[in-house]
Structures are given as structure tokens and as C-alpha cells.
Amino acid sequence: MSMTMLLLAAAAASGAPPMAVIDEKDVRREEPTPHGQIGMSTAYRISDAVPQPRRMEFRKRILHVGAAIGLHPIAHDEVYYVLSGTGDVTSDGETRKLTPGMAAYLYDGAVVGIRQTGTEPLALIISYPVMDKK
């Protein structure tokens, strides 16, 4: 049996659900930004379209000019990855500039937020673990 066949057999035996493929155009919404409704954004709630259960959130959000995700405490690690535009990310009072190709790794317990700067919208990937609801 080939290595590929062995890996496929092992995956089938693991009981893992089949992969989910989501087209962002199917999950696009125009909405106020989270954590303060500071301007408007285009939200792509990619992981919301994944069959349950899932263990992570994976989202794309475009902050329109002047918009921000307001300061809020996080109870998990979180990553903001910049696709295009510029922004200022804040974590526990420290603010840093982000440009395309940069990521901010934010830690559990911090108070965080991000603001669009410049003349073009700020496009981000945001990812964090789903917290168990007890």
C-alpha cells in the first residue's frame, strides 16, 4: 500500500469531518465594526460557514476609512494579519503601526484594538481559538 493510501486510510479512521471550502463572497456582510461600532466594515465570517464543531475562528475584515475595532479585553491569543492598507494596533496601551504583510500576535488577557489609518481601507485576517462555553 502506498504512503498516500496509508495516510488516507488513517485519516478516514480518525473520524475527522470532511474539509470545508468557503468562498468569501458567500459570507460577506457590511456592518458596523465590533467593540464600539467605530465606523463601518466589510466582514467575511469565514469560519461561521464551517459545519460544527470547530475549534478556531478565521475571519477577514475590511475596516473602511476612519473605522476601528475598539479596545476590548481578549480571553485567548489572537492574530491580526494585514493584507492591505495601514493601521495602528494597540495592546495594553502600546500602539504600533501595521502595513501589508505584518502580523500582530496578541496575548490572552490583553486589552486590544486596531484603527485604520491612511487613505485606503485596512484589510485584515483575524484568527483566534473558539473558547469552550461552560
N, C-alpha and C positions, 0 to 999 in steps of 0.2 A: 504494500500500500504506500502511495506517495506521501510526502510530508504534508502537502496541501490537503489530501484526503484525511489524514490523521487529524490535522487541525480543525477541519470542518466537522469531523465526527465528534471531536472533543467539545467544540462549540455547541453543537446540537444537543449533546448530553448534558451540558451545563444548565440548560433551561433558560438561557438568555433570550429575551424577546428579539424579534427581528429589528434591524435598523430602521430608523425613521428618517425620511428625507423630506425636508420642509423648504418650500420656495418662499422667500421673504415677501413676495407680492401678496401671498395668501394670508399673511399675518400683520399687515401694515395698518396702523391707525394714527390719525392725527389727534393729539391730546395735550393738555397742559403737562408740564414737567412734574415729576414726582417730588415730594418733600418740599412743598412750598408753592407749587404752581407758579413758578417764576418764568413766565413766557410759555411758548408753545414748542412742541417737539413732534417728530415723527417716530413712532415706536414700532419696532418689529419684535413681537413677543414670540420668538422662535421656539423656545422650549415649551411654551404653553400648548403648542400643537402636537407635542410628543405624547404618545399614549402613557398612561400612568402605570406603575410608579416611575418617577425619575429622581435622580439624586443631585442634579445641578440645574441652575438657571443659565441660559445663554441668550442674550438679547443684543439687538442693535438699536441704538437710539441716536437720532439726529437732533441736536439742540439748535433751534432756529436762532438767528442773530438776536443777541440780548438775553437769551434764555439760560437757565441754570437749574441743576439738580441741587436743591437746597441742602444745607448742612443737616446731617442726621446721624444718629449712632448706628453702627452695624454690629451684628452679633455673629459674624463669620468673616473670614477673609474674603476679599472681593478684588477683582481686577477691572480697571478701565483701560482699554486699548484704543488709541486714536487712529482712525482710518483717514480722516481728512479734517481740515480746519485746525484751529488752535483753541486752547483753553487753559484755564487756571484750575488746578486741582488742589483741594485743601484737605489735610488730615491733622486733626488735633492742633489747629491753629497755624500749621506750617503750610504755605502755599507755594506751588511750583508750576512752571509753565510746561504744557504738553503740546507737542507737534506730531504730525503723522509719523507712525512707526514707533512711537513711545508708549509705554505702559506704566500705569501707577498700580503697584501692588499695595493694597490697603488691608490693615490688620484688624482682626476681631477686637471689639471694644473701642475702636477709634470713632471720632465724630468726623464725618467726611462729606464732601460735596464737590461739584465741578461746575464751572461757569464758562460759557462760550465767550471767546474774545476774537477780535479781528473782524473782517468783513464777510467771511463766508461761514455757513453753518458748521458746527462741530459734530462729526460723525464718530460714534464710539461703539465698540463691542464691550458689553458688561457681562461678567460671569461671576457666579458665586454658588456655593453649595445650597441645596434645599435643606432647610432646617427641619428636623423632626418636630411635628406638632404633638405635644403631650398634653 
